[in-house]
């Protein structure tokens, strides 16, 4: 689905696929959550927080109410594709980040592991940074937030 | 504006009337003050050898919380939060990394909203009074009832209850973590002009979604005999390592501190990890059980990490 979103953002999907992709975005909770993040980023960047009509629920309601208007102009962005009331709903930097997600995800999973000949390693010699990072992502503590990962 | 001032007045009055009876109300007031008041200040945060100044602006407009947290020393880094959602901006030379986080309990909002869990595992003791950041403060100690957690020394604003300073101390009274306001002021203005990141908008933005966490209810292993007070906060699965493999992560919390437990099968040819180490304020413990890598990470005493690692009674063999 991620590939589909990025292709949709690139305006490279055909009518049928675009329509499907938009429906899936509406239905998928994870994708909707992503909208919420982008909304927070966008709102804060544009300083539009006072505009209650831009809450994610309002966006989803708008998507539900309005007919999906698929447009195929190469210059059009997702905001036009899903016919939102706000014309600058999603700008390129944010759209690009969708694609970046794929890229970052790929980079992380491709990150080479430092293989050693021994099958058992003492963690004092080889600090398991990926576990510390994963912990800090989910543990909402000051340490996790204020301190750079020291073992990096 | 008048409504907000009145609400502030009621907030102080309600706790003033009750705090004479129950000392824990002081702590409840501290917990609520960090979330319900609007304040701006600069505090010094210290963890191990790492010291930095942080600016925090927090607004509660009566229905929602907004906060902007800016690291003033070292790499410019800032976070904007609205309700439970937080977005962290990490600018570097070419671009801005954007990371999403949730349910933060950052200083001064370190106490859980429901302090009942804290009551069960800590004893509250009142001590002297001191001035912090130009404000009068009451010192209180949260003394752990067992060896599985650290001691908290808190300086509570005498008027509003807000935590002005905190020290987390180990069993030898060594400071593990500390935060203290140099200056702090309350405000009633509700405008949100400050709620935007000061990052170069011409730079590229990259969403740093390290991995896709999936909420899991799979019974991958049996966990029993956790240290008292620790409860499961979340259980997710994520892909980690190379080749990528499914890792189960549980997060346990006693209301104040957090520990992660990771369990994943060790694939053929992959090294297993064992032993213990300390990274900053965190302890890490690794062992192997039935072909599974068990890893525990947390900002808690070493004994807690070991006990949580040993709490796995049974795990699927690989």
Interface residues (C-beta under 8 A of the other chain):
Chain A: X30 X36 X37 X40 X41 X44 X45 X47 X49 X50 X93 X94 X96 X97 X98 X100 X101 X103 X104 X105 X108 X109 X110 X111 X112 X113 X115 X116 X118 X119 X120 X121 X122 X123 X124 X126 X127 X128 X130 X131 X132 X133 X134 X135 X137 X138 X139 X140 X141 X142 X143 X145 X146 X147 X148 X150 X151
Chain B: X45 X47 X48 X50 X52 X54 X66 X69 X71 X74 X75 X79 X80 X82 X85 X87 X88 X98 X100 X101 X102 X103 X104 X105 X106 X107 X110 X177 X179 X192 X193 X195 X196 X197 X201 X204 X205 X206 X207 X208 X209 X210 X211 X212 X213 X234 X236 X238 X239 X240 X241 X242 X244 X247 X249 X251 X257 X258 X259 X260 X262 X270 X271 X272 X273 X274 X275 X276 X277 X279 X280 X281 X282 X284 X286 X288 X295 X297 X298 X299
